[in-house]
Amino acid sequence: MSAEGLPLEGRRILVTRPRRQSRQMCERLSRLGAQPVAVPTITIAGPRPGGSLDAALRVIDQYDWVVVTSTNGARAVLARARALEVKLAGGTRPRWAAIGPATAAVLQKAGVRVALMPPRFLTGAVAEALDDVSGLRILLPRTDAAGPALGEALIARGATVDEVTAYRTVLAPEGSRIEVRRLIGSRAVDTVLFTSVSTVRGLVRLLGEERDGLRAMVIGCIGPVTAAAVADEGFGATVVASEHTTDGLIAALVAHGGGRLAGTKGDRDVRDHTPR
């Protein structure tokens, strides 16, 4: 089928997610007529063996809740549990909470029952959805770049919180620098999609003095926290998803309007330029 008439026909989109996570998103954008370009502005590194995550997993049944806030966190927990031969599926303790359907799906595929997924796919919504946590012990396996708000909210409500590093977020991988500067500087893309605060910070760091090129772009954000990070960098989010998932972000972009923006240069070489 020709891309002509599809909702994102002519739109050239920079996808800033880590390479492992960008493929499905790019495929969906392509089916809608867009020309996605995947260049990661962050990379994900697993936890160090013998660290705080391993220690928590060895006593996992001492927790009342485990709250997993991302697919990266879910995969890291499952990988270390396998390495340690710790069984996570089938028990009654702890209960598991997941932010969003993608994170829940990773856990459920491994046999872990997800007892809670907040109606709003925001980290802060978990504290509200958990209801009465006074006296409970909660494990938060998160990135080393995570903010303190969730843990502080749970502690304020009487919980004992163990926040451990499940994975590390590496901003601005050097291998992406030349490509993102070319794409933004030449306006070979007209749209940039951000799926986390880290992807925003990573791209701005990669662009350096050429960051003002973002002012010519449509900027799409997965939710208000990511949009706030864009604002903190001095830019404005054009599109903010009301459903805080990648599908919600794509739907919001379609609702905003597809098609090539005026003044955007064509580029026959725009494709998946993910550094290997």
Buried (B, 14 or more C-beta within 10 A) or exposed (E): EEBEEBBBBBBBBBBBBBBBBBBEBBEBBBEBBBBBBBBBBBBBEBBEEEEBBBEBBEEBEEBBBBBBBBBBBBBBBBBBBEEBEBEBEEEEEBBBBBBBBBBBBBBBEBEBBBEBBBEBBBBBBBBEBBEEBEEBBBBBBBBEBBEEEBBEBBBEBEBBBBBBBBBBBBBBBEEBBEBBBBBBEEBBBBBBBBBBBBBBBBBBBBBEEEBEBBEEBBBBBBBBBBBBBBBEBEBEBBBBBEBBBBBBBBBBBBEEEBBBBEEBEEBEEBEBBBBE
